[in-house]
Structure formats: structure tokens, C-alpha cells
Amino acid sequence: MIGTNALLGVSAVALGMVLTPGPNMMYLVSRSITQGRRAGAVSLAGVAVGFLLYLCAANLGLSLVFLAVPGLYLAVKLAGAGYLAWLAWKALRPGGVSVFTPQPLAPDSPRRLFSMGLLTNLLNPKIAVMYLSLIPQFIDVRAGDVLLQGFVLGSVQIAVSLAVNLAIVLAAGSIALFLARRPAWLRIQRYLMGTVLGALAVRLATEHAPATPA
């Protein structure tokens, strides 16, 4: 049975990742502002399929690797913690351009919007690290079926990411206008997300590895 700490941990990591500006957010915001909410929603559907592909590919391989070579846990843990620390540094460093001030884009067809959303997600290094390095750290081989745990925890990440991204798509125009008039809020967002990601990085780097099966 998956523990509450694992569910909350994956939710926190997913929230911190989705709120950190990256390729997915930049594409969805750009499309929503320049072509409307419907275009943003179609693009998000492509992003969702990309999540599902990552979920299946990562878990079908990782479940076997973790059972066969449990010693890889330490390397995976340190890699994930290092990436979270890098994201925290990017969020806290001064300067940078807000994701809500994208460059204008030419209108695209629904088919292209979907395919570009899918491609953007598949080529997003944040998502690759999420499934290959971060989520597996919350899998406990003592809790039962490793494959099932991977799919459940991945589904939690997808639910959190899609909910936040849908809210961003629906409110992109209003958020862009709000932040354009209040630049101080951009700094608050960066500092808050940077602090959360940094705390998660420390936690993941210092926690003890789970016991391995006999």
C-alpha cells in the first residue's frame, strides 16, 4: 500500500515542477494568450498524452531495474535532488523574463496545436527527470507491487500538473495583465517556488534509502 507521505511528496514535487517556468508552461501560455483558451486546451491535451507515454515507458522499465539493481536508488536520489536544487537556483537568481510575456505566435490548426503540445512535453527535460529520477524515489519496495506504485504515483503527478496547467490556460490573459502591472509579484513567485524546490532537494538528498528485498 502506498503511504500518505509518498503521495504528498509526489504532489509537492509535481506542484513545484509545474509552477517553475519551463517549455510546457511557456508553450501553453503563449498559445492561450495569442490564440485563445480553446487553443491552449487543445495544446494541453497533447501535453497530457506526452505524460501518459512517459508514465508507461518509465514504469515498465524502472519496475524491473529497481527490483534487479536496488543499489541504483542512491544514484537516482542524488540525481533528482541535484536537479531540484538547480531548479531552485534558477528560480531564486535575479533577472529573467516572465513566462507570461511570451512572443506573439502565428495561429495553428487544432491538429498542429495537439502535436506541438505532445512534442513539447516529450522533449521537455523537466518531465524526463521527473519520471526517471524524482518519482521513483517515492517507491517503497516493501509496500508491494512496484509497478503499481509507479503508475499510481505517476497518475498523481499527471493530475496535479494538468489541473495547474488548465488553470493557467484559462487565466493566462488575466495573469499576464496582472503581472505586467505588478512586477513585484514575479519576484515573490520566484522566491516562493525556489524555497520550496530547495527544501525538497535537501529532503530527498538526506533521507535514508528504503530497505531492499531479500
Secondary structure, 3 states (H helix, E strand, C coil): CCCHHHHHHHHHHHHHHHCCCCHHHHHHHHHHHHHCHHHHHHHHHHHHHHHHHHHHHHHHHHHHHHHHCCCHHHHHHHHHHHHHHHHHHHHHCCCCCCCCCCCCCCCCCHHHHHHHHHHHHHCCHHHHHHHHHHHHHHCCHHHCCHHHHHHHHHHHHHHHHHHHHHHHHHHHHHHHHHHHHCCHHHHHHHHHHHHHHHHHHHHHHHCCCCCCCC
